[in-house]
Amino acid sequence: MTTDKKKTNLRAMTMTAMLSAMAAALMYINFSIPIMPSFIKLDFSELPALIASFSISPISGVVVCLIKNLVKLPTTTTGGVGELSNFILGVAFVLPAGLIYKKHKTRKRAFIGSLVGALTMALISVVSNYYIVYPIYTQFMPLEGIIAMYQAILPSVKIDSLIKALLIFNLPFTFFKGMCSVLITFLIYKKISPLIKGKRV
């Protein structure tokens, strides 16, 4: 391995570690929004993972998703199930985005990749929540109580099952969350990409 290759690999690992630290910190900066039950929070921890997937490699994006959840694990309130779901959704988002962008590194491909990733994450969120997260939540709160929280948000729509609640609320919320990260990435990527790659502006 040449010296230049070693330097490139070292920089990639260093920047992946830094972006992982940022993602872990962002997991603790979360807030509720009126259109979702109070126990569901909005955060932007996928943002550094998406940046890593674009600027370094799709695998780097996956590593950021893994590390941020490992860091969060000691303070988990879901027995690790929430972190597992977050990792699955993060990978579903940044891996397709990074792979699509990697073939042709253009702004258009980055947007298409991001859109595909956000849609994939939103769809998988329904499966993840239905089979992984909510079975844990129902150990602490009756399913009827959870559904009632959704019903209170939109009384005009009859929410009579968990799957219906997930399709009406969680799916668009997860897509919106992903697209927020996409928007911020597009606003800042051109400025920070040279720094991450070690190139002069």
Secondary structure, DSSP 8 states (H G I E B T S, - for coil): --HHHHHHHHHHHHHHHHHHHHHHHHHTS-B--TTS-TT--B--THHHHHHHHHHT-HHHHHHHHHHHHHHHGGG-SSTTHHHHHHHHHHHHHHHHHHHHHHHS-SHHHHHHHHHHHHHHHHHHHHHHIIIIIHHHHTTTS-HHHHHHHHHHH-TTS---SHHHHIIIIIHHHHHHHHHHHHHHHHHHHHHHHHHHHT---
